[in-house]
Amino acid sequence: MPDDAARREGGADRRFATRVTRAGRSHAKDRHFVNPPVVRGSTVLHPSCADRVAASRRRMDQAMVYGLLGTPTHHALEDTIAEIEGGTRCQLVSSGLAACTVPLLAFLSAGEHCLVPDSVYGPTRHFCDAMLSRLGIETSYYLPTIGAEGLGKLMRPNTRALFLESPGSHTFEVQDVPALAAVARARGARVLMDNTWGIHFFQPFRHGVDVSIQALTKYVGGHSDVLLGSITTDAEDTWERVRSTATALGQYASSDDCWLALRGARTLAVRLNAQMAAGLRIARWFAARSEVLRVLHPALPGAPGHELWTRDFTGAPSLFGVVFRPEIAAESVAAMLDSLTLFGIGASWGGYESLALPTTGTIRRSLDPALGGPAARFHIGLEDPDDLIADLEQAFALLRLD
Ligand SMILES: *Cc1c(COP(=O)(O)O)cnc(C)c1O
């Protein structure tokens, strides 16, 4: 789509690192500062009453109508995210969680049914159980590694949405997105995907996804100082539903946060590459330790989902799981994590700092993920991997095999 490519300014034929420095910068063509300004505002002034009416007819577009519908700062980030995701239009919302909930509300009505992977991000699950059910929308949780045939059996005449999250952000099951999307589309259901882990490395619209969700809080923000979500589409009918639902709900992202996310996006390519390399190196270190049963990193040969990852992804970020041998108590794993000095203990990921989080006992599932031992999730930041490995070496001394 040359028009979209031109609008986004990234240049469709260029490589990712180049595109991500150029996207959303059409303002800079004519003697301007490198970055767009932070535009804060509610009221937009119009030259005439007729102009105001004309502008409000363009509420699906990047027209300046009212602050809630976006400012030039929002438009620059929207174009940049559409470029990263390979879509045409992007809606910014207040958090990654809102980016999950708004599309579910956009495409589901009372009496309808949605299919959600059992590995889904916990708060998305809570939304389905606590809110969708109150609205008369039923959710079924399916095994994330299900195939087309199995999914076909779970589809009902009133199934209107298939939710995907690949891989799951705690247990890292990779999904066969094209096969599952084809089943849903053939039966008239929309395919909504939380693509936060796959940012840039998984191009959702080439694999049958209708709506791609990002927690920009993670790698795009990149500095653990912003909460923001995006919903990207590549077709006008899905766009109109998403846009009108987000505005009906009063969804808004602050201009300052959009500007910070835009600043993060400019270094996304180098950070992703550096973190991918460090993450893989440390994942291999874990895999070589006798205390470790399995490493849940789809890019590691032999790891669960590695074949699908090889087929569908062009890289991997630095978030993965580690399953310890069953003889090791979950308490020993917690003590080991407590003794790390370079890894913070905390939720979220995608920042420049390394993090660790116990998984055992903290995730809710309908179907047992059968990990085989106590588990933890690691996010590798931008510290020197040699220092991170030294820190892990000293902490592992606390893991007694008894
Ligand atoms: C963090 C996360 C979210 C939610 O993002 P917030 O901005 O923290 O609300 C959604 N999905 C996945 C996979 C996440 O990791």
The ligand as an ORCA input file, in Angstrom:
! r2SCAN-3c Opt
* xyz 0 1
  C       2.418     -6.299     30.239
  C       1.522     -6.987     29.310
  C       0.263     -6.477     29.025
  C      -0.307     -5.277     29.719
  O       0.434     -4.109     29.566
  P       0.277     -2.920     30.628
  O       0.723     -1.718     29.875
  O       1.150     -3.267     31.788
  O      -1.177     -2.843     31.008
  C      -0.520     -7.165     28.122
  N      -0.084     -8.278     27.516
  C       1.129     -8.789     27.761
  C       1.568    -10.024     27.054
  C       1.970     -8.170     28.672
  O       3.161     -8.702     28.938
*
